[in-house]
Amino acid sequence: MSFDQKANANGDIIEPIVWVVDDDASIRWVLEAALEDRPYIVKIFDSPLIALKAYDEFPPSAVISDVRMPDMDGLTFMEALHELDKQIPVIIMTAHADLDTAVKSFQSRAFEYLPKPFDIDEVSVLVDRAVKRFQSGGVKRVKRSPKAEKQPLNIIGAAPAMQEVFRVLGRVSQLDVTVLINGETGTGKELVAQALHELSPRSEGPFVALNTAAIPRELLESELFGHEKGSFTGAHSQRVGRFEQADGGTLFLDEIGDMPVDLQTRLLRVLNDGSFYRVGGKSAIKTNVRIVAATHQNMEQLVREGKFREDLLYRLNIIRIKVPALRERSEDVPLLLRFYLEKEARGLGLEEKILSKEVTKFLSGLPWPGNVRQLRSLCTWLTIMAPDKTVYMDDMPLELQHPAQDDDDDTAGDNWEKPLRRWSEAFLKSGREGLHTSAEQIFEKVLIEVAMKASGNHRQKAAVLLGWGRNTLTRKTQALGLDE
């Protein structure tokens, strides 16, 4: 990437200046080393106050700043910089990522939000983009929303996968765009949807939620769009649907993948022109609603199977947020346990429980198929049933102490990561190489054999169970020698 070279009054070439501001010496050293070969001057500061004093002598084209610093926090520092020049792009770094910081960073006009630990190459690309944007004058001042000081919902997470969720939420919080939330059951998709609403300009309007999978097909159309009196048997009075209830606010459509195809057509029409008809109605009703949808299903797979309209997916999938499963962010388990043990004790009026180190370590290693919902249920059970303030392994529910055993192995059926880890360690100790290649072949061979058995050796059905196309299954079976 090339940069514009500007000259001062004497004709000397002026290179772009990049500030790195962080009270952590190791971070300053890493960033300085990473950027030293870039076509700009790097200035290092351990204090925002010292950096501001250097503005006249070394005005920056881009700034990388930490959030938590002793004499001034990064968001206040960014505001001070923008008082000097509103065009300066600021990249905010933090090792303490949370939803509140991410949202406030973007509402305070941050160029980008960068959770620690970060990838050095990613930082270099970001700085290049920021300098280029500054030189082109492309950083525009955005009017700060009056909702910036409102406390967002408490979504807990320090894992990198959750930091990405926070970053996207911060990006889109003030934008009136349709959002699709993907995630397994129990991961907290509705909580993310509520956060999108609470942080948006529509927060004073209603938040209306509808689980499309929980409503019978014959009633779902009326639930969404309402009906007129006498429009069908049992319609004794006019009914206002969820679209009208959510006017001026947010309509959350949970499990959108289960919506019947004919209703998908009506939903697409509402998204296109903002109007609809009640069941049995003759007058179009205008509505001003932001749609946030959620599903645990693979939407692209549903489109391929003809179960979901491709054009509707395009309209819903403007911004997609992937909420990670709890097993994908196991470092968050102790945080969530503390939060829900306190919450449940307060709600039930009981003593708050404290987990022993052994229990915390044990729970952090579980696969949590029910995700956060399962974890919260356990916290409720422990709050009620654990006899003492401190919870030990003997106090755990029996199904966790003695999980169901696999027929062919002495390991819990759901927790295959531990035997995989043991196998991987033994593989490397034997002096062999190609760990991933060997494991992948074994992994796919087992999955194919199980799927073929479950489908009665019907290849097309087995491909569907695996989430593959038939050609992919054929290619894999041939490569693994299973056809023989």
HELIX and SHEET records of a PDB file:
HELIX    1   1 ALA A   25  LEU A   35  1                                  11    
HELIX    2   2 PRO A   48  LYS A   53  1                                   6    
HELIX    3   3 GLY A   74  LEU A   84  1                                  11    
HELIX    4   4 LEU A   99  GLN A  107  1                                   9    
HELIX    5   5 ILE A  120  SER A  136  1                                  17    
HELIX    6   6 PRO A  146  GLU A  149  5                                   4    
HELIX    7   7 PRO A  160  VAL A  172  1                                  13    
HELIX    8   8 LYS A  189  GLU A  198  1                                  10    
HELIX    9   9 ARG A  217  PHE A  225  1                                   9    
HELIX   10  10 ARG A  242  GLN A  245  1                                   4    
HELIX   11  11 ILE A  256  ASP A  258  5                                   3    
HELIX   12  12 VAL A  261  ASP A  273  1                                  13    
HELIX   13  13 MET A  299  ARG A  304  1                                   6    
HELIX   14  14 GLU A  310  LEU A  316  1                                   7    
HELIX   15  15 LEU A  326  ASP A  332  5                                   7    
HELIX   16  16 VAL A  333  LEU A  348  1                                  16    
HELIX   17  17 LYS A  357  SER A  364  1                                   8    
HELIX   18  18 ASN A  371  MET A  385  1                                  15    
HELIX   19  19 MET A  393  ASP A  395  5                                   3    
HELIX   20  20 LEU A  398  GLN A  401  1                                   4    
HELIX   21  21 GLU A  417  LYS A  429  1                                  13    
HELIX   22  22 LEU A  435  ALA A  454  1                                  20    
HELIX   23  23 ARG A  459  LEU A  466  1                                   8    
HELIX   24  24 ARG A  470  ALA A  479  1                                  10    
SHEET    1   A 2 LYS A   6  ALA A   7  0                                        
SHEET    2   A 2 ILE A  13  ILE A  14 -1                                        
SHEET    1   B 5 ILE A  41  PHE A  45  0                                        
SHEET    2   B 5 ILE A  17  VAL A  21  1                                        
SHEET    3   B 5 ALA A  62  ASP A  66  1                                        
SHEET    4   B 5 VAL A  90  THR A  94  1                                        
SHEET    5   B 5 GLU A 112  PRO A 115  1                                        
SHEET    1   C 5 PHE A 207  ASN A 211  0                                        
SHEET    2   C 5 THR A 250  ASP A 254  1                                        
SHEET    3   C 5 ARG A 290  THR A 295  1                                        
SHEET    4   C 5 VAL A 179  ASN A 182  1                                        
SHEET    5   C 5 ILE A 319  LYS A 322  1                                        
SHEET    1   D 2 SER A 275  PHE A 276  0                                        
SHEET    2   D 2 ILE A 285  LYS A 286 -1                                        
SHEET    1   E 2 ILE A 354  LEU A 355  0                                        
SHEET    2   E 2 THR A 390  VAL A 391  1                                        
END                                                                             
